[in-house]
Amino acid sequence: MTDVLIAGAGLIGASIAWRLSQAGIRVTMCDAGSFGGECSSAGAGMLSPGGEFDKPSVWIDLAVEGMRMYPAFVDELARESGVAIDFQLTGCHHFVEPDVARRRAEFQASKGIRVELTDRGLFYHDDGFVDPTDMLRALRRVSRAELRENCALTEIEASDHRAVVIAAGAWSNRLRVKYRGTPVALPEVKPVKGHLAGFQMQPGSLGPMLRRGHSYVLQRSNGFLIAGATEEDAGFERAVSESTCAEIQRHAAELFPALEKATPCRRWIGFRPFSPDGPHIRQVEGTNVWLAYGHFRNGILLAPLTSHRVAREIAR
Ligand SMILES: Cc1cc2nc3c(=O)[nH]c(=O)nc-3n(C[C@H](O)[C@H](O)[C@H](O)COP(=O)(O)OP(=O)(O)OC[C@H]3O[C@@H](n4cnc5c(N)ncnc54)[C@H](O)[C@@H]3O)c2cc1C
């Protein structure tokens, strides 16, 4: 019997595994494919409460709290693992119409987001990005969980474990989980496919991140520039479309004209876990089952917060 069973070794499951190992808890983490091989390594890594949320919702409160936790999380993870993590608070220019900008700024400032009106919209001082593949590399090194790859869980009897964490991203509610023989209802989740395009450019050629609606560009320290992203209701269809990436590039070039003539060196997709009433970061009442899924567009941003909350409660 293992102490805690985690279904899914994406950024969410792996962060929880790390925090539980730090608390001295024995963890087994199973993934249907490879460690970090799905949405978490596909994500752009924008950390952008300002760019993402402009209305009252549970998301904005989580995002603001999650962002505050980021620097310390990255610092601790980098120190403990010895892996350098590309994490930068570049700020973000968000291009919107003046009346929209004023409304957004007023609301977001009331939520604690540092935002400034500019002649083209808004500037978010504290937005930034992280390279999720660095985070995954570091987490793999520090988590003392027993990792089982190519191990798709189908049925789980939770009472065989001290706790079970469902962190299987867009696949989470395909699992059949029981607690003492009674089925545990898992909230709905579905995949929202996203395409991204990457360009190798001179390091430092883009300053702060740039964004209009769901079009954005950010540049990692090594010069790799990411342009995103689509939201597609296409199930788990894995095809990468050149024409969709060309469309992304066209919109991104309106933000950053150097992209007009650039050639992408990489095109890829991922499946965001979307839950209509998500994200789910909680214990299922009356069971020892924890939900950690439905992070949709912001699972990279919310990994520190999710792992902190879930691991703290399990370790209590
Ligand atoms: C195009 C795109 C851009 C994005 N950009 C950003 C961004 O800028 N900022 C941000 O914060 N977020 C971003 N995201 C979202 C972010 O990537 C996700 O919210 C996050 O990665 C979800 O992590 P996860 O661990 O829940 O899911 P995943 O990384 O998908 O991990 C779930 C794991 O569960 C495994 N699994 C599935 N079924 C089973 C099973 N039966 N048994 C065991 N394991 C199973 C899978 O193999 C997978 O490895 C983006 C996503 C996409 C697609």
The ligand as a MOL file (V3000), in Angstrom:
LIG
                    3D

  0  0  0     0  0            999 V3000
M  V30 BEGIN CTAB
M  V30 COUNTS 53 58 0 0 0
M  V30 BEGIN ATOM
M  V30 1 C -1.3380 26.0350 -26.2010 0
M  V30 2 C -1.3070 26.1140 -24.7100 0
M  V30 3 C -0.7830 27.2450 -24.0750 0
M  V30 4 C -0.7730 27.3290 -22.6850 0
M  V30 5 N -0.1970 28.4000 -22.0920 0
M  V30 6 C -0.2160 28.5230 -20.7430 0
M  V30 7 C 0.3780 29.6380 -20.1240 0
M  V30 8 O 0.9360 30.4890 -20.8070 0
M  V30 9 N 0.3320 29.7330 -18.7640 0
M  V30 10 C -0.2890 28.7840 -17.9930 0
M  V30 11 O -0.3100 28.9300 -16.7830 0
M  V30 12 N -0.8440 27.6920 -18.5700 0
M  V30 13 C -0.8350 27.5440 -19.9130 0
M  V30 14 N -1.4140 26.4730 -20.5140 0
M  V30 15 C -2.1900 25.5460 -19.6840 0
M  V30 16 C -1.3270 24.6060 -18.9060 0
M  V30 17 O -0.3630 24.0450 -19.7670 0
M  V30 18 C -2.2280 23.5320 -18.2730 0
M  V30 19 O -3.2450 24.1270 -17.5120 0
M  V30 20 C -1.4040 22.6280 -17.3670 0
M  V30 21 O -0.2860 22.1190 -18.0410 0
M  V30 22 C -2.2520 21.4720 -16.8550 0
M  V30 23 O -1.3760 20.6240 -16.1420 0
M  V30 24 P -1.8560 19.2040 -15.6660 0
M  V30 25 O -0.7480 18.6080 -14.8990 0
M  V30 26 O -3.2020 19.3310 -15.0290 0
M  V30 27 O -2.1440 18.4180 -17.0330 0
M  V30 28 P -1.1280 17.5750 -18.0070 0
M  V30 29 O 0.1740 18.2360 -18.1480 0
M  V30 30 O -1.9180 17.2930 -19.2210 0
M  V30 31 O -0.8840 16.2660 -17.1490 0
M  V30 32 C -1.8620 15.2840 -16.9960 0
M  V30 33 C -1.1410 13.9450 -17.1070 0
M  V30 34 O -2.0850 12.9090 -16.8090 0
M  V30 35 C -1.7360 11.7930 -17.5880 0
M  V30 36 N -2.8780 10.8710 -17.6640 0
M  V30 37 C -3.9530 10.9230 -18.4780 0
M  V30 38 N -4.7600 9.8710 -18.2430 0
M  V30 39 C -4.1830 9.1460 -17.2640 0
M  V30 40 C -4.5210 7.9340 -16.5940 0
M  V30 41 N -5.6430 7.2610 -16.8950 0
M  V30 42 N -3.6930 7.4540 -15.6520 0
M  V30 43 C -2.5380 8.1100 -15.3370 0
M  V30 44 N -2.1660 9.2500 -15.9590 0
M  V30 45 C -2.9820 9.7810 -16.8890 0
M  V30 46 C -1.3340 12.3900 -18.9410 0
M  V30 47 O -0.5210 11.4680 -19.6700 0
M  V30 48 C -0.6210 13.6520 -18.5050 0
M  V30 49 O 0.7890 13.4880 -18.4800 0
M  V30 50 C -1.3600 26.3040 -21.9020 0
M  V30 51 C -1.8460 25.1520 -22.5330 0
M  V30 52 C -1.8110 25.0590 -23.9220 0
M  V30 53 C -2.3230 23.8150 -24.5820 0
M  V30 END ATOM
M  V30 BEGIN BOND
M  V30 1 1 1 2
M  V30 2 1 2 3
M  V30 3 2 2 52
M  V30 4 2 3 4
M  V30 5 1 4 5
M  V30 6 1 4 50
M  V30 7 2 5 6
M  V30 8 1 6 7
M  V30 9 1 6 13
M  V30 10 2 7 8
M  V30 11 1 7 9
M  V30 12 1 9 10
M  V30 13 2 10 11
M  V30 14 1 10 12
M  V30 15 2 12 13
M  V30 16 1 13 14
M  V30 17 1 14 15
M  V30 18 1 14 50
M  V30 19 1 15 16
M  V30 20 1 16 17
M  V30 21 1 16 18
M  V30 22 1 18 19
M  V30 23 1 18 20
M  V30 24 1 20 21
M  V30 25 1 20 22
M  V30 26 1 22 23
M  V30 27 1 23 24
M  V30 28 2 24 25
M  V30 29 1 24 26
M  V30 30 1 24 27
M  V30 31 1 27 28
M  V30 32 2 28 29
M  V30 33 1 28 30
M  V30 34 1 28 31
M  V30 35 1 31 32
M  V30 36 1 32 33
M  V30 37 1 33 34
M  V30 38 1 33 48
M  V30 39 1 34 35
M  V30 40 1 35 36
M  V30 41 1 35 46
M  V30 42 1 36 37
M  V30 43 1 36 45
M  V30 44 2 37 38
M  V30 45 1 38 39
M  V30 46 1 39 40
M  V30 47 2 39 45
M  V30 48 1 40 41
M  V30 49 2 40 42
M  V30 50 1 42 43
M  V30 51 2 43 44
M  V30 52 1 44 45
M  V30 53 1 46 47
M  V30 54 1 46 48
M  V30 55 1 48 49
M  V30 56 2 50 51
M  V30 57 1 51 52
M  V30 58 1 52 53
M  V30 END BOND
M  V30 END CTAB
M  END
